[in-house]
Amino acid sequence: MLIKRRGARRVVGAVMIVSGAVLLWLAPEVLPGVLLLAAGVALEIAGIALEHRDGARKG
């Protein structure tokens, strides 16, 4: 895991989720909008995975 501290990992995950939501909201309906939409979805998935991984490896 790149970030060892739980608090920092949660903050980074939350920032990624919010950034992804903003990209999804601001995406226009043309080709660059599709790219922004894809980037937003990727950020959302990465942020959720980062926050979910908190309790995955204990021990």
Backbone bond lengths (Angstrom), bond angles and torsions (degrees), N, CA, C in turn:
res aa  C-N    CA-C-N  psi(-1)  N-CA   C-N-CA  omega(-1)  CA-C   N-CA-C  phi
1 M - - - 1.459 - - 1.519 107.32 -
2 L 1.289 116.08 133.23 1.454 121.55 -177.94 1.522 111.91 -69.80
3 I 1.319 117.62 -42.78 1.463 122.02 -179.97 1.523 107.93 -107.00
4 K 1.317 116.30 116.09 1.466 120.82 -175.58 1.525 112.83 -82.76
5 R 1.337 117.61 -36.26 1.465 120.26 -175.44 1.523 111.05 -76.58
6 R 1.315 115.00 131.77 1.467 121.46 -175.51 1.532 111.91 -63.84
7 G 1.326 117.43 -43.03 1.461 121.06 -178.73 1.521 112.19 -63.37
8 A 1.316 116.45 -43.87 1.461 120.55 179.28 1.532 110.38 -65.10
9 R 1.320 116.07 -39.18 1.471 120.23 179.70 1.523 110.71 -64.43
10 R 1.326 116.79 -38.54 1.472 120.39 178.16 1.516 111.36 -66.93
11 V 1.334 117.12 -40.55 1.465 120.80 179.58 1.517 110.29 -65.25
12 V 1.324 117.47 -45.77 1.466 120.82 178.64 1.521 110.18 -62.47
13 G 1.317 117.54 -42.02 1.469 120.94 177.96 1.517 112.06 -61.72
14 A 1.326 116.43 -42.81 1.467 120.20 179.50 1.522 111.46 -65.84
15 V 1.329 116.82 -40.45 1.469 120.53 177.84 1.527 110.13 -63.33
16 M 1.321 117.19 -40.80 1.466 120.60 178.88 1.531 110.90 -64.72
17 I 1.316 117.44 -40.45 1.464 120.64 179.60 1.524 110.84 -65.86
18 V 1.323 117.05 -43.95 1.470 120.37 179.13 1.528 110.48 -66.09
19 S 1.338 117.32 -42.06 1.467 120.44 178.49 1.531 110.81 -61.95
20 G 1.316 116.39 -41.65 1.460 119.98 177.89 1.512 111.80 -63.71
21 A 1.325 116.91 -40.09 1.470 120.43 178.48 1.526 111.08 -64.78
22 V 1.327 116.79 -40.04 1.473 120.06 177.90 1.525 110.58 -64.29
23 L 1.326 116.88 -42.58 1.470 119.56 177.75 1.527 111.13 -62.69
24 L 1.328 117.23 -40.64 1.463 120.26 178.06 1.524 110.82 -63.43
25 W 1.311 116.79 -38.67 1.463 121.30 -177.16 1.520 111.54 -72.74
26 L 1.336 117.76 -35.14 1.465 121.65 -175.35 1.530 114.06 -88.81
27 A 1.309 118.35 -7.18 1.460 121.13 -175.26 1.530 111.68 -65.45
28 P 1.348 116.95 123.02 1.469 119.59 175.16 1.531 110.47 -75.77
29 E 1.318 116.20 177.62 1.465 120.02 -174.73 1.527 113.52 -96.05
30 V 1.316 118.27 28.76 1.453 122.40 177.16 1.529 108.77 -119.37
31 L 1.338 117.44 -177.32 1.463 121.38 -174.50 1.534 113.47 -53.86
32 P 1.344 119.90 -46.60 1.473 117.62 177.00 1.535 112.02 -60.00
33 G 1.308 116.58 -29.70 1.460 120.50 177.31 1.514 111.99 -65.79
34 V 1.323 116.53 -36.55 1.468 120.82 177.24 1.523 109.73 -64.83
35 L 1.338 116.03 -39.78 1.463 119.81 178.13 1.528 111.00 -66.51
36 L 1.336 116.93 -41.04 1.467 119.94 175.92 1.519 111.24 -64.27
37 L 1.314 115.99 -38.59 1.456 120.59 178.40 1.530 110.40 -62.57
38 A 1.327 116.37 -44.95 1.465 120.78 178.85 1.528 111.06 -63.39
39 A 1.338 116.71 -41.34 1.466 120.39 178.01 1.522 110.41 -64.30
40 G 1.320 116.95 -40.05 1.458 120.84 178.24 1.515 112.47 -63.31
41 V 1.314 116.06 -42.93 1.468 120.35 178.80 1.524 109.79 -64.60
42 A 1.339 116.88 -42.12 1.469 120.18 179.23 1.522 111.10 -62.55
43 L 1.336 117.43 -41.94 1.461 120.39 177.81 1.528 111.49 -64.51
44 E 1.325 116.16 -40.87 1.475 120.02 177.87 1.529 110.69 -60.37
45 I 1.322 116.72 -47.16 1.469 121.00 -178.76 1.521 110.72 -63.76
46 A 1.339 116.60 -43.94 1.470 119.92 -179.97 1.523 110.95 -64.81
47 G 1.309 117.32 -41.17 1.463 120.38 179.31 1.510 112.61 -65.27
48 I 1.315 116.90 -42.49 1.467 120.67 178.51 1.525 110.26 -66.04
49 A 1.333 117.21 -41.91 1.460 120.25 178.59 1.521 110.96 -63.68
50 L 1.332 116.61 -38.86 1.455 120.71 -179.91 1.527 110.90 -65.75
51 E 1.307 117.72 -41.51 1.459 120.29 178.62 1.529 110.85 -72.75
52 H 1.312 117.80 -35.48 1.465 121.66 -179.40 1.534 111.52 -68.60
53 R 1.306 116.75 -29.74 1.451 121.54 -176.67 1.529 112.37 -71.12
54 D 1.338 118.50 -8.38 1.470 122.09 -179.69 1.521 112.57 -49.57
55 G 1.309 117.45 -50.80 1.458 120.45 -174.91 1.505 113.56 -101.41
56 A 1.311 118.19 5.95 1.462 120.77 -174.02 1.517 113.06 -69.35
57 R 1.326 117.92 -38.34 1.478 120.49 -175.32 1.526 110.84 -119.61
58 K 1.270 116.78 81.68 1.459 120.84 174.95 1.517 107.91 -106.12
59 G 1.325 115.37 125.19 1.449 118.08 176.18 1.437 114.42 113.13
